[in-house]
C-alpha cells in the first residue's frame, strides 16, 4: 500500500462489496474500490473494513433481500 507524507498507509474508499466467502473460520469480502476499475478489486478480511460499517450494512441488507426473493420463488 502506498505511503503518504506522514509515512502512514493511504486509505481507500470502498464503493461496494461484491461478494463474500468463508475461509476457515474467517470471512473475506470482494471489494470494489471507489475510483478504481473492476480489475482492481481485492479480497479483504473483515478486520480491514472497520471504517466501512455503512457499506457492510448495505451489503448484508441486499443479501437478505436476495435470500427472501429466492424463498418466495
C-alpha positions in Angstrom: 0.0 0.0 0.0 1.4 3.4 -0.9 2.6 5.7 1.9 1.7 9.3 2.3 3.9 12.2 3.7 3.4 11.2 7.3 4.6 7.6 6.4 1.1 6.2 7.0 -0.6 3.8 4.6 -3.2 5.5 2.4 -6.8 4.7 2.9 -9.0 3.8 0.0 -12.8 4.3 -0.1 -14.9 1.2 -0.5 -17.5 1.7 -3.3 -19.3 -1.6 -2.9 -18.9 -5.1 -1.6 -19.4 -7.5 -4.4 -19.2 -11.0 -2.8 -18.0 -12.7 0.4 -16.9 -16.2 1.2 -15.7 -18.1 4.3 -12.2 -19.3 4.5 -11.7 -21.5 7.6 -13.1 -19.5 10.5 -12.9 -16.1 8.7 -15.0 -14.2 6.2 -13.4 -12.3 3.3 -15.1 -9.8 1.2 -14.5 -9.0 -2.5 -14.2 -5.2 -2.6 -14.8 -2.7 -5.4 -12.8 0.4 -4.6 -14.1 3.9 -5.4 -12.3 5.4 -8.5 -10.7 2.0 -9.4 -11.8 -0.4 -12.1 -13.3 -3.9 -11.5 -9.9 -5.3 -12.4 -8.5 -3.8 -9.3 -11.0 -5.3 -6.8 -9.4 -7.2 -3.9 -10.3 -9.8 -1.3 -10.2 -8.2 2.2 -10.7 -9.7 5.7 -13.4 -8.2 7.8 -10.7 -6.6 10.1 -9.7 -4.4 7.2 -13.2 -3.0 6.9 -13.5 -1.4 10.3 -14.3 2.0 8.8 -16.9 0.6 6.4 -19.8 -0.3 8.7 -22.3 1.5 6.4 -21.2 -0.4 3.3 -21.2 -3.7 5.3 -24.7 -2.9 6.5 -25.9 -2.2 2.9 -24.3 -5.4 1.7 -26.0 -7.5 4.4 -29.4 -5.9 3.7 -29.0 -6.7 -0.1 -28.1 -10.3 0.8 -31.2 -10.6 3.0 -33.4 -9.3 0.2 -31.9 -11.8 -2.3 -32.5 -14.7 0.1 -36.1 -13.7 0.6 -36.7 -13.5 -3.1 -35.3 -17.0 -3.6 -37.5 -18.4 -0.9 -40.6 -16.7 -2.5 -39.8 -18.2 -5.9 
